[in-house]
Every structure is written in structure tokens, then in C-alpha cells.
Amino acid sequence: MRMPSHTPSQSMRALLLVAAATALQNAKDYHGASYDAALVEPRPSKACGGGLGVFAVREVPPGARLAEIPVAACLTADAARAVLGGEEAESYAAQRELTRALLAYLRFGGTNETCAAQKAYVDSLPWDGVEDVKLKDAWRPTIMRIADRAGVADDDAARAVQLSRSRGLDLGTSAEDAERLHAMVPFLDLFNHPSLGALEASGARERVGKASVFDSCVKWYLSDDRTRVLVDAPSAFATPASQELWLWYGYDAKDHGAFVEAYGFEPFD
């Protein structure tokens, strides 16, 4: 997943890799999460400012199933309510706020036995790379609500918001799913966004450019019973061994600013 603009050192990237492996193992042990280690694995990436990415161990066939992550292993509004209490979130924006409150709580507020796997995932995230970037004043009411809900300082709530902006994803059984969930998802969170700079750095721009971004990137969606996040390889081509695989966030050409505001980075940098 795209890192903040701070570029981590080689030793930090090694620590992130160990932390990510621990988080994935906990998700497996507690909830049965899995990824196909014969096809893909997390590795340090040169893309998007450094950090980790997901790479092909050997050639990955088009559309191959890469991972299954139970929703119970993710940070969601339901998981937040189980720990922090409160009413059911009626809107997607309310779900997102609850997810961010759980993120802030598990990192800065406390722990909970029902969230052991989520705690390991939260601790694996690159918190040291979150710079003290001042969010717009419009974020202040959201940050204060999250801080109050999580029982943490405003500055810590702001760090959780900043980190979550490029990691929260829509989860649905399809693009038309009206009951979509907002979630932060172990393993899926490791895929980088295919900006032009990232594609150039990896040598994949020509190959990826021959198909649509949606067919050139991994696909993620909920299982029909809404209990698992399924992750499939790009459908447009086989991914060569040692090449990085990408995740496309979606982009509305008519509202470029909304993408930047939602995710905290330029989609094509």
C-alpha cells in the first residue's frame, strides 16, 4: 500500500516486512486468513516512496485467487462497535469514522481480547512514516469526534486519520453493492497504487498500459455470504515472476480533488 511521503530506511523496511508477516500470521491463526504464498509474497518496494508491496513469486495466471481474508480480521464499523460500543453506523461516512476510531484506539488507547488479530495488524502499519502533515481545518470536527470515541489525544486521532486515508477500502460483492462496507484489510493493504511513477520504477508501464487499469490490477470483493474478502490477480494478463502487482483505488476524472482529499496523494504521481 502506498506509504506516506517519508521514505523509510532499509532497516525500517525490513522491520515493516517482519511486522506485516506477524500481522498476516495472526490473521491466519485467529480468523483463517490465507494468501497463496506459492504465487505472491510481500517484499520491499521502490514504488510510492518506499515500504512494502506484493510481488509475484512465479508467473501468476490471469484471475488467479491470491488471498481470502475474513471480514472478522479487518477493521470495520462492526469491529469498532464491539470494542467501543455505540449505535449501528447508518452511512458510509459514519462507518469510516468508526473504523478510524478503532484504528486510533488500538494504536494509542488500549487493547481488547476480541481484537488481538486487528491489534497486530494495526501495529504492523508504518506509523513512524506518518509525518506531521496538517490536515485541512475541515477535518478538525472529525478528528475531535474520533479522539473522543477512541479516548485518545487529538494529535493521535489525526495520525490515525492520516494513515488510514490511503488504506481504507470499499468492500462489496460487486461495484453496485448498495450495502458496501468501509474496511482496512490485512494483506490487501500491502498492494501499491499504480501511479505513473510507480509503473516506471518497476518497468511495468508498457505492459500495464495495454489494458484498462481495472483489468491490469488485482480485484477485491466480498464473497456472496459477505464473510470473506476475496483477492484475485489481474485478469488482463499473466504477471511475470518478480513483478509487483497493483491495486487501483478508482478515479473520477471529473473530481480529481475528491481523490486527493480521500486518499491523501495524487493518483498519477
C-alpha positions as CSV (number, residue, x, y, z in Angstrom):
1,M,0.0,0.0,0.0
2,R,1.2,3.5,-0.7
3,M,3.4,4.9,2.1
4,P,3.3,8.5,3.3
5,S,5.9,10.7,1.6
6,H,8.6,9.9,4.2
7,T,10.9,7.3,2.6
8,P,11.8,4.5,5.1
9,S,15.4,3.3,5.6
10,Q,16.4,-0.2,4.6
11,S,16.3,-1.3,8.2
12,M,12.8,0.2,8.7
13,R,11.6,-1.6,5.6
14,A,13.0,-4.9,7.0
15,L,11.1,-4.2,10.3
16,L,7.9,-3.5,8.3
17,L,8.2,-6.8,6.5
18,V,8.6,-8.7,9.8
19,A,5.6,-6.8,11.3
20,A,3.5,-7.5,8.2
21,A,4.4,-11.2,8.3
22,T,3.4,-11.2,12.0
23,A,0.1,-9.5,11.3
24,L,-0.7,-11.9,8.5
25,Q,0.1,-14.9,10.7
26,N,-2.2,-13.6,13.4
27,A,-5.0,-13.0,10.9
28,K,-4.5,-16.6,9.8
29,D,-4.3,-18.0,13.3
30,Y,-7.3,-16.1,14.7
31,H,-9.6,-15.9,11.7
32,G,-8.3,-18.3,9.0
33,A,-7.0,-15.7,6.6
34,S,-4.8,-17.0,3.8
35,Y,-2.8,-16.0,0.7
36,D,-1.2,-18.1,-1.9
37,A,2.5,-18.0,-0.9
38,A,3.4,-20.1,-4.0
39,L,2.2,-17.2,-6.2
40,V,2.8,-13.9,-4.3
41,E,4.6,-12.5,-1.3
42,P,5.2,-9.2,0.4
43,R,8.6,-7.6,-0.4
44,P,10.2,-4.2,-0.1
45,S,9.1,-2.0,-3.0
46,K,10.7,1.0,-4.7
47,A,7.2,2.3,-5.6
48,C,5.3,5.2,-4.0
49,G,8.1,6.4,-1.6
50,G,9.2,3.0,-0.4
51,G,7.7,0.5,2.0
52,L,6.2,-2.8,1.0
53,G,4.4,-4.2,-2.0
54,V,3.1,-7.6,-3.2
55,F,5.2,-9.4,-5.8
56,A,4.8,-12.5,-8.0
57,V,6.9,-15.4,-6.7
58,R,6.4,-17.1,-10.1
59,E,4.2,-16.2,-13.1
60,V,0.8,-15.5,-11.8
61,P,-2.0,-16.7,-14.1
62,P,-4.8,-14.2,-15.1
63,G,-7.5,-14.1,-12.5
64,A,-5.9,-16.5,-10.1
65,R,-7.2,-16.4,-6.5
66,L,-4.5,-14.7,-4.4
67,A,-6.0,-14.4,-1.0
68,E,-9.0,-14.8,1.2
69,I,-9.3,-12.6,4.3
70,P,-12.2,-13.0,6.6
71,V,-14.1,-9.7,7.4
72,A,-13.7,-10.6,11.0
73,A,-9.9,-10.0,10.6
74,C,-10.5,-6.5,9.2
75,L,-11.0,-3.1,10.8
76,T,-14.7,-2.4,10.3
77,A,-17.5,-0.4,11.9
78,D,-18.8,-3.7,13.4
79,A,-15.5,-4.4,15.0
80,A,-15.3,-0.9,16.3
81,R,-18.7,-1.2,17.9
82,A,-17.8,-4.5,19.5
83,V,-14.9,-2.7,21.3
84,L,-16.1,0.9,21.7
85,G,-19.9,0.5,21.8
86,G,-22.3,2.7,20.1
87,E,-25.2,2.5,17.6
88,E,-25.1,0.9,14.2
89,A,-23.5,3.1,11.5
90,E,-26.1,4.1,9.0
91,S,-24.0,5.9,6.4
92,Y,-20.7,5.0,4.7
93,A,-19.1,8.1,6.2
94,A,-20.2,7.0,9.7
95,Q,-18.7,3.6,9.1
96,R,-15.4,5.2,8.0
97,E,-15.3,7.3,11.2
98,L,-15.9,4.2,13.3
99,T,-13.1,2.3,11.6
100,R,-10.7,5.2,12.1
101,A,-11.7,5.4,15.8
102,L,-10.9,1.7,16.2
103,L,-7.5,2.3,14.5
104,A,-6.7,5.1,16.9
105,Y,-7.9,3.1,19.9
106,L,-5.9,0.0,19.1
107,R,-2.7,2.0,18.5
108,F,-2.9,4.7,21.1
109,G,-5.7,3.9,23.5
110,G,-5.6,0.3,24.6
111,T,-6.1,-3.3,23.7
112,N,-9.0,-5.7,23.7
113,E,-9.0,-9.5,23.7
114,T,-11.6,-9.6,21.0
115,C,-9.3,-7.7,18.6
116,A,-6.0,-9.5,19.1
117,A,-5.5,-10.0,15.3
118,Q,-6.6,-6.5,14.5
119,K,-4.1,-5.2,17.1
120,A,-1.2,-7.0,15.4
121,Y,-2.3,-5.6,12.0
122,V,-2.6,-2.0,13.4
123,D,0.9,-2.3,15.0
124,S,2.3,-3.5,11.6
125,L,1.4,-0.3,9.8
126,P,4.1,2.3,9.1
127,W,3.3,4.7,12.0
128,D,6.9,6.0,12.0
129,G,6.4,7.2,8.5
130,V,3.3,9.3,9.3
131,E,4.6,12.9,9.1
132,D,3.1,15.8,11.0
133,V,1.1,16.9,7.9
134,K,-1.5,19.4,8.9
135,L,-4.9,18.3,7.6
136,K,-7.3,20.9,6.4
137,D,-9.4,22.7,9.0
138,A,-12.5,20.9,7.7
139,W,-11.0,17.7,9.3
140,R,-11.0,19.2,12.8
141,P,-14.6,18.1,13.8
142,T,-14.0,14.6,12.5
143,I,-10.7,14.3,14.4
144,M,-12.2,15.5,17.6
145,R,-15.1,13.0,17.3
146,I,-12.7,10.2,16.7
147,A,-10.5,11.3,19.6
148,D,-13.5,11.4,21.9
149,R,-14.8,8.0,20.7
150,A,-11.4,6.3,21.0
151,G,-10.3,8.0,24.2
152,V,-7.1,9.3,22.7
153,A,-5.4,12.7,22.2
154,D,-6.5,14.8,19.2
155,D,-3.0,14.6,17.7
156,D,-3.1,10.8,17.9
157,A,-6.5,10.7,16.2
158,A,-5.1,12.9,13.5
159,R,-2.3,10.5,12.9
160,A,-4.8,7.6,12.6
161,V,-6.8,9.6,10.1
162,Q,-3.7,10.5,8.1
163,L,-2.6,6.8,8.0
164,S,-6.0,5.5,7.2
165,R,-6.7,7.7,4.2
166,S,-4.7,5.6,1.7
167,R,-5.6,2.3,3.3
168,G,-9.4,2.3,3.8
169,L,-11.3,0.5,1.0
170,D,-14.9,-0.1,-0.2
171,L,-16.0,-3.7,0.3
172,G,-19.0,-5.1,-1.6
173,T,-20.0,-8.2,-3.6
174,S,-19.8,-6.0,-6.7
175,A,-19.3,-2.4,-7.7
176,E,-23.1,-1.9,-7.5
177,D,-23.4,-3.3,-3.9
178,A,-25.5,-0.7,-2.0
179,E,-24.5,-2.3,1.3
180,R,-20.8,-1.7,0.9
181,L,-18.5,-1.7,3.9
182,H,-15.6,0.5,4.8
183,A,-12.7,-1.5,6.0
184,M,-9.0,-1.7,6.5
185,V,-7.9,-5.2,5.3
186,P,-4.7,-7.1,6.2
187,F,-2.7,-8.2,3.2
188,L,-4.9,-6.3,0.7
189,D,-3.5,-3.2,2.4
190,L,0.0,-4.1,1.1
191,F,-0.7,-3.6,-2.6
192,N,0.5,-0.3,-4.0
193,H,-1.4,2.1,-6.3
194,P,-0.1,2.1,-9.9
195,S,0.8,5.7,-10.3
196,L,2.9,6.5,-13.4
197,G,6.0,6.9,-11.3
198,A,5.5,3.6,-9.7
199,L,4.9,1.8,-13.0
200,E,8.0,3.5,-14.5
201,A,10.1,2.4,-11.5
202,S,9.0,-1.2,-11.8
203,G,9.4,-1.4,-15.6
204,A,5.7,-2.3,-15.9
205,R,4.3,0.8,-17.6
206,E,4.2,-0.6,-21.1
207,R,2.6,-4.0,-20.1
208,V,0.0,-2.5,-17.8
209,G,-0.8,0.2,-20.3
210,K,-2.1,-2.3,-22.8
211,A,-5.3,-2.9,-20.8
212,S,-7.6,-0.9,-18.6
213,V,-6.5,-0.1,-15.1
214,F,-9.3,-2.3,-13.7
215,D,-8.1,-5.3,-15.7
216,S,-4.5,-4.6,-15.0
217,C,-4.9,-4.5,-11.2
218,V,-6.0,-7.0,-8.6
219,K,-9.7,-7.3,-7.9
220,W,-11.1,-7.4,-4.4
221,Y,-14.7,-8.0,-3.4
222,L,-16.8,-9.7,-0.7
223,S,-17.8,-13.3,-1.0
224,D,-21.6,-13.9,-1.6
225,D,-22.1,-14.6,2.1
226,R,-20.3,-11.3,2.9
227,T,-17.9,-13.0,5.3
228,R,-14.6,-13.0,3.3
229,V,-12.6,-10.5,1.2
230,L,-11.5,-12.3,-2.0
231,V,-8.5,-11.0,-3.9
232,D,-7.9,-12.1,-7.5
233,A,-4.9,-11.5,-9.8
234,P,-5.2,-9.1,-12.8
235,S,-7.5,-10.5,-15.5
236,A,-5.8,-8.9,-18.5
237,F,-2.5,-10.8,-18.4
238,A,-0.2,-13.2,-16.6
239,T,2.0,-11.3,-14.1
240,P,5.7,-12.2,-14.7
241,A,7.8,-13.6,-11.8
242,S,9.3,-10.9,-9.5
243,Q,6.9,-8.2,-10.9
244,E,4.8,-6.1,-8.5
245,L,1.1,-6.4,-8.5
246,W,-1.1,-3.3,-8.2
247,L,-4.4,-2.2,-6.6
248,W,-6.5,0.5,-8.3
249,Y,-8.5,2.7,-5.9
250,G,-10.8,4.0,-8.6
251,Y,-10.7,7.5,-10.0
252,D,-13.4,10.0,-11.2
253,A,-11.8,12.3,-13.8
254,K,-14.5,14.9,-13.1
255,D,-13.5,15.2,-9.4
256,H,-9.7,14.9,-9.1
257,G,-9.7,16.8,-5.9
258,A,-12.0,14.3,-4.2
259,F,-9.5,11.5,-4.9
260,V,-6.7,13.6,-3.3
261,E,-8.8,14.5,-0.4
262,A,-10.0,10.9,0.2
263,Y,-6.6,9.2,-0.1
264,G,-4.0,11.9,0.6
265,F,-2.0,11.5,-2.6
266,E,-2.0,12.3,-6.3
267,P,-3.2,9.2,-8.3
268,F,-0.8,9.7,-11.2
269,D,2.4,10.9,-9.5
